[in-house]
Amino acid sequence: MVKQKWIWSALLLLLLVSSLGIYDRWVTETENNTYEIAVPYHEIQSLAADSAMTLDEVISALKEAGLNTISLNPTSLYDLEQKEIITIYEEDILYDVLQFTDIGDDFNPENEGYYITIPELPYYQALITDFFNPDKLTIGDNSFYFIAKDKNTKLSTAIGFDETAMKQIKSQDLDYILRIENDSSTINNQNTVNTLLDLKDDNNSRLLFSGQDVIGYPNMQNVTAWTDQLHEAGYHFYTIEFAQQKGLQTIARNTDYNTIRLHSINLDNKTLDKNIEQAIRAVKERNIRSIFFHIQSGDSQESLNNAKAFVEGVHNGMPEHFNPGPPEPFNTFSIPVWMTAIVLAAGTLFTYLAAGVMRNKKLQLAASVFMLILTIAYFLLNKLLILQAFALIIAVITPIYAVLSTAKLETNKISKITFQFLKAIGISFAGIIIVVGILNGNAFITGFEIFRGVKLVYAIPILVTAVLLFWRIAFKLVRDHGFTLLKAEVKYWHLLIFLLIAAVGFYYLSRTGNAGTVSEIELIIRSTMEEILYVRPRTKEFLIGFPFYILALYVMGWNKIIGKLLLIPGVIGFLSIMNTFTHFHIPLHLSLLRTIYSIVIGYAIGMLFIYVYKICTPYIVKIYKKRWN
């Protein structure tokens, strides 16, 4: 016991020192509090074209509602023709047209390519000539640009950005995002990069990739070279939540994760209120700093009103410490090697203590030696995967240690039960600090690097706890009775306990992961809790895990078997709070607040469980005795 106290003292000291890195993350997240609401320029154009309002009037109406950013797609020959800036003829079409004129004989249709009328504005002339370097032809009294057909020449090829659109956006004091497309042609991609470098100024610093991959992909040398150029010029890159754009992780690693998290919303998919809630939750809970919405389809006036209401609703519902404006990437913070060493040392000591629940000194020593080997391997190989494996082990053993080391009571005193509950929470936070301290830095809060093994954290602690609680009983029953167990008498209270555990298990499995089903009533309760508490505590923690753990400690003093059975769902609360903190893209202060709510509410519901148990047990025992006597 004395030895264990010394180890705990050393562990707490290491955790205190390692918390400096966690504090850096806290500050970095809280200081980055500026968000934008953005919409595509071409969708505003379509809205204006279908309404009685001009394009400027639509932009002004959205700005008045609170819109602060517009995204611009690169323009192409096809776009310029759609805007009636140019007219494009292929050789056979132009030949047919000219047959009805006096100059038909002057045209040679054997020159395959595109004949493009020369636009009036010098800017558009330069846009075409700089990108294609076309021949200039005169047919009759008309002048054309001629672009020969080849594999790199497409009407949809991005040739630059519309300067008139940029000026229009700037005139409304709005920011704009430039979108980049990946072309199959290296030459076209290089031209796009050159255009972006020429366009760079103080009002333009953010780039958003279109499609499934980044510019240059799959040639990673080109990806690195071009994006390094753009980054050095002062551009920042967006990362779209839930979209795995190929090559973007390489860019993030090469730029110290200098990215901005963006959440895309299509206003057609949900009701207005739900779209607003979704946007606010993304900024508040997942470090999103750009809300990129697509305008609702249908009647133009209704679509405009819906877009304005959405923008106003997001601003009005956003917490006060967030400010609308041009977003910035997180400030870079790095974890020094010595601090990583301290956290790993803390994890090794923690593993030694946790392995004590096995009551086998050799296993305890072997577990800590294995963690030490992982530590040495990391410093020799410098592989992130080793840190992720180390963190996974800590995350798995923490809830097991928290429950089994505190569930040895044989008393019904609430004060002692409360103390053991707080002790289990303390052990859990020791493990959480280690996991958060190991996997720390911009790589994790931007979501590019993640905690690996979430499903294992959900499953292994429950299974291991159940085995450690019942393996002796199971072994004795099998040894003494063998297959005759299958003929054993099953009593009603046995069925009641198993049905209760089965119901909890079904609910737990149905709610695990992002695909869990949620009823309409629960959605209303969730929304209400968020309005009252700022952030919603996890149902698994305050309604299942912690109450069952507290009830289990109380029941231990009456019936150890039933108490142990109740401990199994009780593990859920402790593994769930660990899981909360392994979502590194969620702000640290939010995870902490959510967990505090779960602890307090879960404790109160646990006390309620005990009260119900005390009231109901005498009646159940009375009925049971009457039935079997």
C-alpha positions as CSV (number, residue, x, y, z in Angstrom):
1,M,0.0,0.0,0.0
2,V,2.9,2.4,0.9
3,K,4.5,1.6,-2.4
4,Q,1.3,2.3,-4.3
5,K,1.0,5.7,-2.7
6,W,4.5,6.6,-3.8
7,I,3.7,5.5,-7.3
8,W,0.5,7.6,-7.3
9,S,2.4,10.6,-6.0
10,A,4.9,10.3,-8.8
11,L,2.1,9.8,-11.3
12,L,0.2,12.9,-10.1
13,L,3.4,15.0,-10.4
14,L,3.9,13.8,-14.0
15,L,0.3,14.5,-14.8
16,L,0.6,18.0,-13.4
17,V,3.6,18.8,-15.6
18,S,2.0,17.2,-18.7
19,S,-1.1,19.3,-18.2
20,L,0.9,22.3,-19.5
21,G,0.5,21.0,-23.0
22,I,-3.2,20.5,-22.5
23,Y,-3.5,24.1,-21.3
24,D,-1.8,25.2,-24.6
25,R,-4.6,23.4,-26.5
26,W,-7.2,25.0,-24.3
27,V,-5.9,28.5,-25.1
28,T,-5.5,27.8,-28.8
29,E,-9.1,26.6,-29.1
30,T,-10.7,29.4,-27.1
31,E,-8.7,32.1,-28.9
32,N,-9.9,30.9,-32.3
33,N,-13.5,32.2,-32.1
34,T,-14.2,33.8,-35.5
35,Y,-16.5,32.1,-37.9
36,E,-18.0,32.9,-41.4
37,I,-21.1,32.1,-43.3
38,A,-20.5,31.5,-47.0
39,V,-22.6,30.8,-50.1
40,P,-21.5,30.1,-53.7
41,Y,-21.6,33.0,-56.1
42,H,-23.2,31.0,-59.0
43,E,-26.1,30.1,-56.7
44,I,-26.7,33.8,-56.0
45,Q,-26.5,34.4,-59.8
46,S,-29.2,31.8,-60.4
47,L,-31.4,33.2,-57.7
48,A,-31.1,36.7,-59.2
49,A,-31.8,35.4,-62.7
50,D,-35.1,33.8,-61.6
51,S,-36.3,36.9,-59.6
52,A,-37.2,40.5,-60.2
53,M,-34.1,41.6,-58.2
54,T,-30.7,42.4,-59.7
55,L,-27.6,40.5,-58.6
56,D,-26.4,43.4,-56.5
57,E,-29.8,43.6,-54.8
58,V,-29.7,39.9,-53.9
59,I,-26.1,40.1,-52.6
60,S,-27.1,43.2,-50.6
61,A,-30.1,41.5,-49.1
62,L,-27.9,38.5,-47.9
63,K,-25.3,40.8,-46.6
64,E,-27.9,42.7,-44.5
65,A,-28.9,39.4,-43.0
66,G,-25.3,38.7,-42.0
67,L,-23.7,36.9,-44.9
68,N,-19.9,37.8,-44.9
69,T,-18.4,35.5,-47.5
70,I,-19.0,34.3,-51.1
71,S,-17.2,31.5,-52.8
72,L,-16.1,31.9,-56.4
73,N,-15.6,29.0,-58.8
74,P,-13.0,29.3,-61.5
75,T,-14.5,30.4,-64.8
76,S,-14.2,28.6,-68.1
77,L,-15.0,29.2,-71.8
78,Y,-18.3,27.6,-71.3
79,D,-19.1,29.9,-68.4
80,L,-18.2,33.0,-70.4
81,E,-20.5,31.8,-73.2
82,Q,-23.3,31.3,-70.7
83,K,-22.8,34.9,-69.5
84,E,-22.9,36.0,-73.2
85,I,-19.4,37.4,-73.0
86,I,-18.3,35.3,-75.9
87,T,-19.7,33.0,-78.6
88,I,-18.0,29.7,-79.4
89,Y,-18.2,27.9,-82.7
90,E,-16.7,24.6,-83.7
91,E,-15.4,24.4,-87.2
92,D,-18.3,22.5,-88.7
93,I,-20.9,24.8,-87.1
94,L,-19.1,27.9,-88.3
95,Y,-18.8,26.5,-91.8
96,D,-22.5,25.8,-92.0
97,V,-23.2,29.4,-90.8
98,L,-20.9,31.0,-93.3
99,Q,-22.3,29.1,-96.3
100,F,-25.2,31.5,-96.3
101,T,-22.8,34.5,-96.5
102,D,-20.5,36.0,-99.2
103,I,-17.4,34.9,-97.2
104,G,-18.1,31.2,-97.0
105,D,-15.4,30.4,-99.5
106,D,-12.8,32.2,-97.3
107,F,-13.2,29.7,-94.4
108,N,-11.3,26.4,-94.3
109,P,-13.3,23.8,-92.2
110,E,-10.3,21.5,-92.1
111,N,-8.8,23.5,-89.2
112,E,-10.4,21.6,-86.3
113,G,-10.9,23.6,-83.2
114,Y,-12.9,26.4,-81.5
115,Y,-13.6,29.8,-83.0
116,I,-14.3,32.3,-80.2
117,T,-15.6,35.8,-80.7
118,I,-13.3,38.3,-79.1
119,P,-14.9,39.8,-75.9
120,E,-15.1,43.5,-75.5
121,L,-13.5,43.9,-72.1
122,P,-9.6,43.7,-72.1
123,Y,-9.7,41.6,-68.9
124,Y,-11.6,38.8,-70.6
125,Q,-9.3,39.1,-73.6
126,A,-6.3,38.7,-71.4
127,L,-7.9,35.8,-69.6
128,I,-8.3,33.8,-72.8
129,T,-5.0,34.8,-74.4
130,D,-2.9,34.2,-71.3
131,F,-4.3,30.7,-70.8
132,F,-4.6,29.4,-74.3
133,N,-2.3,31.6,-76.4
134,P,-4.7,31.4,-79.3
135,D,-4.3,32.4,-82.9
136,K,-6.2,35.5,-83.9
137,L,-8.1,35.2,-87.2
138,T,-10.3,37.5,-89.2
139,I,-13.1,36.0,-91.2
140,G,-14.9,38.7,-93.2
141,D,-15.4,41.7,-90.8
142,N,-15.3,39.5,-87.7
143,S,-12.3,38.7,-85.5
144,F,-11.9,35.3,-83.7
145,Y,-9.6,33.5,-81.4
146,F,-8.8,30.1,-82.7
147,I,-7.9,27.3,-80.3
148,A,-6.9,24.0,-81.9
149,K,-8.5,20.9,-80.4
150,D,-6.3,18.7,-78.3
151,K,-6.6,16.5,-75.2
152,N,-5.9,19.5,-72.9
153,T,-8.4,21.8,-74.5
154,K,-11.9,21.6,-73.0
155,L,-14.7,24.2,-72.8
156,S,-15.0,23.4,-69.1
157,T,-11.3,23.9,-68.3
158,A,-10.8,26.5,-65.6
159,I,-9.0,29.4,-67.1
160,G,-9.1,31.8,-64.1
161,F,-11.5,33.8,-62.0
162,D,-14.0,36.4,-63.0
163,E,-12.6,39.8,-62.1
164,T,-16.0,41.5,-62.4
165,A,-17.4,39.1,-59.8
166,M,-14.5,39.8,-57.5
167,K,-15.0,43.5,-57.8
168,Q,-18.7,43.1,-57.3
169,I,-18.1,41.2,-54.0
170,K,-15.5,43.6,-52.8
171,S,-17.8,46.6,-53.5
172,Q,-20.2,45.1,-51.0
173,D,-17.4,44.8,-48.4
174,L,-17.7,41.0,-48.4
175,D,-14.9,38.4,-48.4
176,Y,-14.5,35.7,-51.0
177,I,-13.2,32.2,-51.1
178,L,-11.5,30.9,-54.3
179,R,-12.3,27.3,-55.2
180,I,-9.7,25.2,-57.0
181,E,-10.4,22.3,-59.3
182,N,-8.0,19.5,-60.1
183,D,-7.5,19.1,-63.9
184,S,-6.2,16.0,-65.6
185,S,-3.7,18.2,-67.4
186,T,-0.5,19.2,-65.5
187,I,-0.2,22.3,-67.7
188,N,-3.7,23.5,-66.8
189,N,-3.1,22.9,-63.1
190,Q,0.2,24.9,-63.3
191,N,-1.7,27.7,-65.0
192,T,-4.3,27.7,-62.2
193,V,-1.5,28.0,-59.6
194,N,0.1,30.8,-61.5
195,T,-3.2,32.6,-61.7
196,L,-3.8,32.2,-57.9
197,L,-0.3,33.6,-57.2
198,D,-1.0,36.6,-59.4
199,L,-4.3,37.2,-57.7
200,K,-3.0,37.1,-54.1
201,D,-3.7,40.2,-52.0
202,D,-4.7,41.1,-48.5
203,N,-8.4,40.5,-49.3
204,N,-7.9,37.0,-50.7
205,S,-6.2,34.4,-48.6
206,R,-8.4,31.3,-48.5
207,L,-8.7,28.4,-50.9
208,L,-11.3,25.6,-51.1
209,F,-10.7,22.5,-53.2
210,S,-13.6,21.2,-55.3
211,G,-14.3,17.6,-56.0
212,Q,-12.8,14.4,-54.5
213,D,-9.2,15.4,-54.7
214,V,-6.8,18.3,-54.4
215,I,-4.9,20.0,-57.3
216,G,-2.2,17.8,-58.7
217,Y,-3.5,14.5,-57.3
218,P,-2.4,11.7,-57.7
219,N,1.0,13.1,-58.5
220,M,2.1,13.9,-54.9
221,Q,5.2,15.8,-56.0
222,N,3.0,18.3,-57.9
223,V,0.6,18.4,-55.0
224,T,3.4,19.3,-52.6
225,A,5.2,21.7,-54.9
226,W,2.1,23.7,-55.9
227,T,0.5,23.9,-52.5
228,D,3.8,24.8,-50.9
229,Q,3.9,27.8,-53.3
230,L,0.4,28.8,-52.5
231,H,1.0,28.5,-48.7
232,E,4.2,30.5,-48.9
233,A,2.3,33.2,-50.8
234,G,-0.1,33.5,-47.8
235,Y,-3.0,31.2,-48.7
236,H,-4.8,29.0,-46.2
237,F,-6.7,25.9,-47.1
238,Y,-10.1,24.6,-46.0
239,T,-10.9,21.1,-45.0
240,I,-14.5,20.0,-45.5
241,E,-16.0,18.1,-42.6
242,F,-17.0,14.5,-43.5
243,A,-15.4,14.8,-47.0
244,Q,-12.2,12.8,-47.5
245,Q,-10.5,14.8,-50.3
246,K,-7.6,12.8,-51.6
247,G,-4.2,14.5,-51.0
248,L,-5.5,17.0,-48.4
249,Q,-3.8,15.2,-45.5
250,T,-0.5,15.5,-47.2
251,I,-1.1,19.3,-47.6
252,A,-2.0,19.6,-44.0
253,R,1.1,17.8,-42.8
254,N,3.3,20.0,-45.1
255,T,1.7,23.2,-43.8
256,D,1.7,22.4,-40.1
257,Y,-2.1,21.8,-40.3
258,N,-2.7,25.4,-41.2
259,T,-6.3,24.7,-42.3
260,I,-9.8,26.0,-41.6
261,R,-12.6,23.5,-40.8
262,L,-15.7,23.9,-43.0
263,H,-19.1,22.4,-42.7
264,S,-21.4,22.2,-45.7
265,I,-25.2,22.5,-45.4
266,N,-27.8,22.1,-48.1
267,L,-30.9,24.1,-47.0
268,D,-33.1,21.6,-49.0
269,N,-32.3,18.7,-46.7
270,K,-33.9,19.8,-43.4
271,T,-36.2,22.4,-42.0
272,L,-35.0,25.9,-41.4
273,D,-34.8,25.4,-37.6
274,K,-32.9,22.2,-37.9
275,N,-30.5,23.7,-40.4
276,I,-29.8,26.6,-38.0
277,E,-29.2,24.2,-35.1
278,Q,-26.9,22.1,-37.2
279,A,-24.8,25.1,-38.2
280,I,-24.6,26.5,-34.6
281,R,-23.7,23.0,-33.2
282,A,-20.9,22.6,-35.8
283,V,-19.2,25.9,-34.8
284,K,-19.8,25.4,-31.1
285,E,-19.0,21.8,-30.7
286,R,-16.6,20.7,-33.5
287,N,-14.2,23.6,-34.1
288,I,-15.9,24.5,-37.4
289,R,-15.1,28.0,-38.5
290,S,-16.8,28.2,-41.9
291,I,-20.5,27.4,-42.5
292,F,-20.9,26.9,-46.3
293,F,-24.6,26.7,-47.3
294,H,-26.3,25.9,-50.5
295,I,-29.5,27.9,-51.3
296,Q,-32.8,26.2,-51.1
297,S,-34.3,25.3,-54.6
298,G,-37.8,26.3,-55.7
299,D,-39.4,29.7,-55.9
300,S,-36.7,32.4,-56.0
301,Q,-38.3,34.8,-53.4
302,E,-39.0,31.9,-51.0
303,S,-35.4,30.7,-51.5
304,L,-34.0,34.1,-50.8
305,N,-36.2,34.6,-47.7
306,N,-35.1,31.1,-46.4
307,A,-31.4,31.9,-47.0
308,K,-31.8,35.3,-45.1
309,A,-33.6,33.6,-42.3
310,F,-30.9,30.9,-42.1
311,V,-28.1,33.4,-41.9
312,E,-29.9,35.6,-39.3
313,G,-30.8,32.6,-37.3
314,V,-27.3,31.3,-37.1
315,H,-25.9,34.7,-36.0
316,N,-28.7,35.1,-33.4
317,G,-28.3,31.7,-32.0
318,M,-24.5,31.6,-31.9
319,P,-23.0,31.9,-28.4
320,E,-21.7,35.3,-27.5
321,H,-18.0,34.5,-27.4
322,F,-18.0,33.7,-31.2
323,N,-17.6,36.6,-33.6
324,P,-18.6,36.7,-37.3
325,G,-15.7,37.6,-39.6
326,P,-12.9,36.1,-41.7
327,P,-11.8,32.8,-40.1
328,E,-8.2,32.0,-39.4
329,P,-6.4,28.6,-38.9
330,F,-5.6,27.7,-35.3
331,N,-2.4,29.2,-33.9
332,T,0.4,26.6,-34.1
333,F,1.2,24.9,-30.9
334,S,3.6,22.0,-30.6
335,I,4.3,19.5,-27.8
336,P,8.1,19.4,-27.0
337,V,9.8,16.0,-26.9
338,W,10.4,16.2,-23.1
339,M,6.7,16.7,-22.4
340,T,5.8,13.7,-24.6
341,A,8.4,11.7,-22.6
342,I,6.7,12.8,-19.3
343,V,3.2,11.8,-20.6
344,L,4.5,8.4,-21.7
345,A,6.2,7.9,-18.4
346,A,2.9,8.7,-16.7
347,G,1.1,6.2,-18.9
348,T,3.6,3.5,-18.0
349,L,3.1,4.1,-14.2
350,F,-0.7,4.2,-14.7
351,T,-0.6,0.9,-16.6
352,Y,1.4,-0.7,-13.7
353,L,-1.3,0.5,-11.2
354,A,-4.2,-0.6,-13.4
355,A,-2.7,-4.0,-14.0
356,G,-2.9,-4.5,-10.2
357,V,-6.6,-5.4,-10.6
358,M,-5.3,-8.7,-12.1
359,R,-3.7,-9.6,-8.7
360,N,-0.8,-11.1,-10.4
361,K,2.6,-9.4,-9.9
362,K,4.1,-11.0,-13.0
363,L,1.3,-9.7,-15.2
364,Q,1.5,-6.3,-13.6
365,L,5.2,-6.0,-14.3
366,A,4.9,-7.4,-17.8
367,A,2.2,-4.8,-18.7
368,S,4.4,-1.9,-17.5
369,V,7.4,-3.3,-19.3
370,F,5.4,-3.6,-22.5
371,M,4.4,0.1,-22.2
372,L,8.0,1.0,-21.6
373,I,9.0,-0.9,-24.8
374,L,6.4,1.1,-26.7
375,T,7.8,4.3,-25.3
376,I,11.4,3.4,-26.4
377,A,10.1,2.3,-29.8
378,Y,8.4,5.7,-30.3
379,F,11.6,7.6,-29.7
380,L,13.6,5.3,-31.9
381,L,11.2,5.2,-34.8
382,N,9.2,8.4,-34.4
383,K,6.0,6.8,-35.6
384,L,2.6,8.3,-34.8
385,L,1.0,4.9,-34.9
386,I,3.0,3.9,-31.8
387,L,1.6,6.9,-29.9
388,Q,-1.9,6.0,-31.1
389,A,-1.4,2.4,-29.9
390,F,-0.2,3.6,-26.5
391,A,-3.2,5.9,-26.1
392,L,-5.6,3.1,-27.1
393,I,-4.2,0.9,-24.4
394,I,-4.6,3.6,-21.8
395,A,-8.2,4.3,-23.0
396,V,-9.1,0.7,-22.8
397,I,-7.7,0.0,-19.3
398,T,-8.8,3.2,-17.7
399,P,-12.6,2.3,-17.3
400,I,-11.7,-1.2,-16.2
401,Y,-9.3,0.1,-13.5
402,A,-11.8,2.8,-12.4
403,V,-14.6,0.3,-11.8
404,L,-12.8,-2.8,-10.5
405,S,-10.5,-0.9,-8.1
406,T,-13.5,0.9,-6.5
407,A,-16.1,-1.8,-6.5
408,K,-15.1,-3.7,-3.3
409,L,-17.6,-2.2,-1.0
410,E,-19.9,-4.2,1.2
411,T,-21.7,-1.3,2.8
412,N,-24.9,0.7,2.2
413,K,-23.5,4.0,3.4
414,I,-24.1,6.7,0.9
415,S,-21.0,8.6,2.0
416,K,-18.7,5.7,1.2
417,I,-20.4,5.0,-2.0
418,T,-20.0,8.7,-3.0
419,F,-16.3,8.6,-2.1
420,Q,-15.8,5.5,-4.3
421,F,-17.6,7.1,-7.1
422,L,-15.4,10.2,-6.9
423,K,-12.4,8.0,-6.7
424,A,-13.4,6.2,-9.9
425,I,-13.9,9.6,-11.6
426,G,-10.4,10.6,-10.5
427,I,-8.9,7.5,-11.9
428,S,-10.8,8.1,-15.2
429,F,-9.5,11.7,-15.4
430,A,-5.9,10.5,-14.8
431,G,-6.3,8.2,-17.9
432,I,-8.0,11.0,-19.9
433,I,-5.1,13.4,-19.2
434,I,-2.6,10.8,-20.4
435,V,-4.6,10.2,-23.6
436,V,-5.2,13.9,-24.3
437,G,-1.6,14.7,-23.5
438,I,-0.1,12.0,-25.8
439,L,-2.3,12.9,-28.9
440,N,-2.0,16.6,-28.7
441,G,-1.3,19.4,-31.2
442,N,-2.7,21.0,-34.3
443,A,-2.8,17.7,-36.1
444,F,-5.5,16.4,-33.8
445,I,-7.7,19.5,-33.2
446,T,-8.0,20.0,-36.9
447,G,-9.2,16.4,-37.3
448,F,-6.5,15.1,-39.7
449,E,-4.9,12.8,-37.1
450,I,-7.3,10.9,-34.9
451,F,-7.6,8.5,-32.0
452,R,-7.7,5.0,-33.4
453,G,-9.7,2.1,-31.9
454,V,-13.0,3.8,-30.8
455,K,-15.0,0.6,-31.2
456,L,-12.5,-1.3,-29.0
457,V,-13.0,1.3,-26.2
458,Y,-16.7,0.7,-26.4
459,A,-16.4,-3.1,-26.2
460,I,-13.3,-4.4,-24.5
461,P,-13.7,-2.7,-21.1
462,I,-17.2,-4.3,-20.7
463,L,-16.1,-7.7,-21.8
464,V,-12.9,-7.7,-19.6
465,T,-14.8,-6.4,-16.6
466,A,-17.4,-9.1,-16.9
467,V,-14.7,-11.8,-17.2
468,L,-12.7,-10.5,-14.2
469,L,-15.9,-10.2,-12.1
470,F,-17.3,-13.7,-12.9
471,W,-14.5,-16.0,-14.1
472,R,-14.1,-17.6,-10.7
473,I,-17.8,-18.2,-10.3
474,A,-18.1,-19.5,-13.9
475,F,-15.1,-21.8,-13.5
476,K,-16.4,-23.2,-10.2
477,L,-19.9,-23.9,-11.7
478,V,-18.4,-25.6,-14.8
479,R,-16.0,-27.6,-12.6
480,D,-18.7,-28.7,-10.2
481,H,-21.7,-29.2,-12.5
482,G,-20.5,-29.4,-16.1
483,F,-23.3,-29.7,-18.6
484,T,-25.9,-30.2,-15.9
485,L,-26.0,-26.4,-15.6
486,L,-28.2,-26.4,-18.7
487,K,-30.8,-28.2,-16.5
488,A,-30.6,-25.8,-13.6
489,E,-33.8,-24.2,-12.3
490,V,-34.3,-20.6,-13.6
491,K,-36.2,-18.2,-11.2
492,Y,-38.2,-15.2,-12.0
493,W,-35.7,-12.8,-10.5
494,H,-33.0,-14.4,-12.7
495,L,-35.0,-13.5,-15.8
496,L,-35.7,-10.0,-14.5
497,I,-32.0,-9.3,-14.1
498,F,-31.1,-10.7,-17.5
499,L,-33.9,-8.8,-19.2
500,L,-32.7,-5.6,-17.5
501,I,-29.2,-6.2,-18.7
502,A,-30.4,-7.2,-22.2
503,A,-32.5,-4.0,-22.4
504,V,-29.5,-1.8,-21.4
505,G,-27.3,-3.7,-23.8
506,F,-29.7,-3.3,-26.7
507,Y,-30.0,0.5,-26.0
508,Y,-26.3,0.8,-25.7
509,L,-25.5,-0.9,-29.0
510,S,-28.3,1.0,-30.8
511,R,-26.7,4.3,-29.7
512,T,-23.0,3.5,-30.3
513,G,-21.4,5.3,-33.2
514,N,-22.8,8.0,-35.5
515,A,-25.4,5.7,-37.0
516,G,-27.4,5.3,-33.8
517,T,-31.1,5.7,-34.0
518,V,-32.7,8.5,-32.1
519,S,-36.5,9.0,-31.5
520,E,-38.3,12.3,-32.2
521,I,-39.0,12.7,-28.4
522,E,-35.3,12.3,-27.6
523,L,-34.4,14.9,-30.2
524,I,-36.7,17.4,-28.5
525,I,-35.2,16.5,-25.1
526,R,-31.6,16.9,-26.5
527,S,-32.4,20.3,-28.0
528,T,-34.0,21.5,-24.7
529,M,-30.9,20.3,-22.7
530,E,-28.6,22.1,-25.1
531,E,-30.6,25.3,-24.7
532,I,-30.5,25.1,-20.9
533,L,-27.0,23.6,-20.3
534,Y,-25.2,25.0,-23.4
535,V,-24.0,21.4,-24.3
536,R,-25.8,18.1,-23.9
537,P,-24.4,15.4,-21.6
538,R,-24.2,11.9,-23.0
539,T,-27.3,9.8,-22.3
540,K,-25.1,6.7,-21.9
541,E,-23.3,8.3,-19.1
542,F,-25.9,10.0,-17.0
543,L,-28.8,7.6,-17.6
544,I,-27.0,4.2,-17.8
545,G,-23.4,4.1,-16.8
546,F,-23.1,6.2,-13.6
547,P,-26.5,5.4,-12.1
548,F,-26.0,1.6,-12.5
549,Y,-22.5,1.9,-11.1
550,I,-23.8,3.7,-8.0
551,L,-26.6,1.3,-7.6
552,A,-24.2,-1.6,-8.0
553,L,-22.1,-0.3,-5.1
554,Y,-25.2,-0.1,-2.9
555,V,-26.5,-3.6,-3.9
556,M,-23.0,-5.1,-3.2
557,G,-23.8,-4.9,0.5
558,W,-26.9,-7.0,0.1
559,N,-26.1,-9.4,-2.8
560,K,-22.6,-9.5,-4.3
561,I,-23.8,-11.4,-7.4
562,I,-26.5,-8.9,-8.4
563,G,-24.1,-6.1,-7.5
564,K,-21.5,-7.4,-9.9
565,L,-24.1,-7.9,-12.6
566,L,-25.1,-4.2,-12.2
567,L,-21.4,-3.2,-12.4
568,I,-21.2,-4.4,-16.1
569,P,-23.5,-1.7,-17.5
570,G,-21.8,0.6,-14.9
571,V,-18.6,0.4,-17.0
572,I,-20.4,2.3,-19.8
573,G,-20.3,5.6,-18.0
574,F,-16.5,5.5,-17.5
575,L,-15.6,4.3,-21.0
576,S,-18.0,6.9,-22.5
577,I,-16.3,9.8,-20.8
578,M,-13.0,8.5,-22.1
579,N,-14.5,8.3,-25.5
580,T,-15.7,11.9,-25.2
581,F,-12.2,13.2,-24.8
582,T,-10.8,11.1,-27.7
583,H,-12.8,13.2,-30.1
584,F,-10.0,15.7,-30.4
585,H,-11.8,18.0,-32.9
586,I,-14.3,18.8,-30.1
587,P,-13.1,21.7,-27.9
588,L,-11.5,20.6,-24.7
589,H,-13.6,22.9,-22.5
590,L,-16.8,21.5,-24.1
591,S,-15.8,17.9,-23.4
592,L,-15.1,18.8,-19.8
593,L,-18.4,20.6,-19.3
594,R,-20.3,17.8,-20.9
595,T,-18.6,15.3,-18.6
596,I,-19.2,17.4,-15.5
597,Y,-22.9,17.5,-16.3
598,S,-22.9,13.7,-16.8
599,I,-21.2,13.1,-13.4
600,V,-23.6,15.4,-11.5
601,I,-26.8,14.2,-13.2
602,G,-25.7,10.6,-13.2
603,Y,-25.0,10.8,-9.5
604,A,-28.4,12.2,-8.8
605,I,-30.1,9.5,-10.9
606,G,-28.0,6.9,-9.1
607,M,-29.3,8.1,-5.8
608,L,-32.8,7.9,-7.3
609,F,-32.1,4.3,-8.3
610,I,-31.1,3.5,-4.8
611,Y,-34.2,5.1,-3.4
612,V,-36.4,3.1,-5.8
613,Y,-34.5,0.0,-4.9
614,K,-35.0,0.5,-1.2
615,I,-38.7,1.1,-1.7
616,C,-39.3,-1.8,-4.1
617,T,-37.1,-4.5,-2.6
618,P,-39.3,-5.3,0.4
619,Y,-42.3,-5.8,-1.8
620,I,-40.4,-7.9,-4.3
621,V,-39.0,-10.1,-1.5
622,K,-42.4,-10.5,0.1
623,I,-44.0,-11.5,-3.3
624,Y,-41.1,-13.9,-3.9
625,K,-41.4,-15.6,-0.5
626,K,-45.1,-15.9,-0.8
627,R,-44.8,-17.4,-4.3
628,W,-42.2,-20.0,-3.3
629,N,-43.5,-20.9,0.2
